């Protein structure tokens, strides 16, 4: 692969049935490219966590992935309410998910910590009332 592969997905807000569809499609694309299973696992976890956060908290958004020979860059972009305190949101277990979301098994406060844990580069930018952009890079071994 001499050039990058560019993929974009719409993530629907509050649609728990299709949550994870984008990360699943990326996972399948990486399998076709022969990327190592451990690298695919890291991509799938980090991207899924971002997707589910957009579904729960932001009313949806866009997932953009650029696949290169040696890494993948992912951007998760929403125009939701934004994150008031990023430092607090990065603490494992901290969540603003509503009780009905927690009852479904989502929103346990591990999304942002897991995105950081499974990536080689993690950046989050958020403005209250305007939205959030998360940038993830995962290097392939």
N, C-alpha and C positions, 0 to 999 in steps of 0.2 A: 504494500500500500504506500504509494509515493505521496499522495495528498491526504487531507483529512476527510472524514465522513461527517457531514453536518446533519443533525437530526433535531426536529422540534416537535414538541407534544403539548397539547392543551390539557391541563389538569383541572377537572371540574370540581368546584367547591361543593362540600357537603355530599359528595357522591362516593360513599364508602364501597360501593360495588366495583367501581372502576379504579379505585385507589390502587396504585402500584402498577398500572398498565404500562406506563412509560418506562419505569425501571425494568419491568419484565421484557419489554421490547429491546431495550439496550442490552440486557443480559443475553438475549438470543442473538443479537447482532455480534456481540463480543465472542460468543461461542463459535459462530460461523467464521470469525477471523482467526480463531485458534489461540485466543488469549488464555493464559493460565487460569485454572479454576479459582485459585485463591484471589487473584486480581479481580475476576468477575464477581466473586462474593463480596469483596470490599466495595466495588462499584454499586452492586445491587442494594446493599445495606444502606450506604450513604444516600443514594438517590431515593430509595423508598422512604427513608425518614424525612427527607425534604418534601417529597410528594405528599405524604400524609399530613405534614404540618400545613401545607397549602390547602388541603382539603378541610382540615379542622379549623384553622385559624384565619385564613386569608380569603375565603370565598373562591379559591382556585388560583390558577396562574399559568405560567408557561415554563416548561422544562426544555432546556437547550443543551445538546451534547455535541461536542466536537471530538471525534476519535482520531488519534494520531498513532503512529507506529509504536511509540514508547509510552503513551499516556492518554488519558481522557480528561477533557475539561467539561465541567457541567455547570450550568447556570440555572438557578431556580428563581424565577422572578414573579412577584405578585404585587398587586396594588391593594393589599389588605390594610388592616389597621396599623400595621407596623409593630415593632417590639419596643416597649418602653425602656426596658433595662436588659441589654444584651448580656452583660456580665451575669446577672441573675438567671437569665434564660439558659445559660450554658452550664448551670449547676445541675448535675444528675438529680432527677426526681422533681424538679421545679416545673410546674405546669399551670396553665390558665385554662385548660380544657374543661368544658362544662360536664356536669355529672353524667348526662346521657351519653357523652362520648367516652368517658371513663368506663361506663357500664358495658360498652361494646368492646372494651379491651384496648382502646387507643388513648393517646394523650398522657402517658405515664411519665412524661418529663425526660425521656431519654433520646428524643429526636435530635436535638442540636448536639448534645454530647457525643452521640454515635456518629453523626456526620463528621465531626472533628476527629474522632478516634480512628475512623476507617479511611481517612484521606491523607495525602501527603502535603496538601496545601488547602487551607480553609479560610475563607473570608466571608464576613457577614456585614452587610450594610442595611440599616433600617432607619426609616423616618416615620415617626408617629403620624398617622393620618394619610400617609402616602404609600407605604408598602415596604417590602423587604426584598433584597437580592442576596442570594447565597451563591458563592463561587467555590467550586470543589475541583481539585485536581488529584487524580490517582495515577501514579506511575505504574507501568507494567514491568514485571520482572522476566 
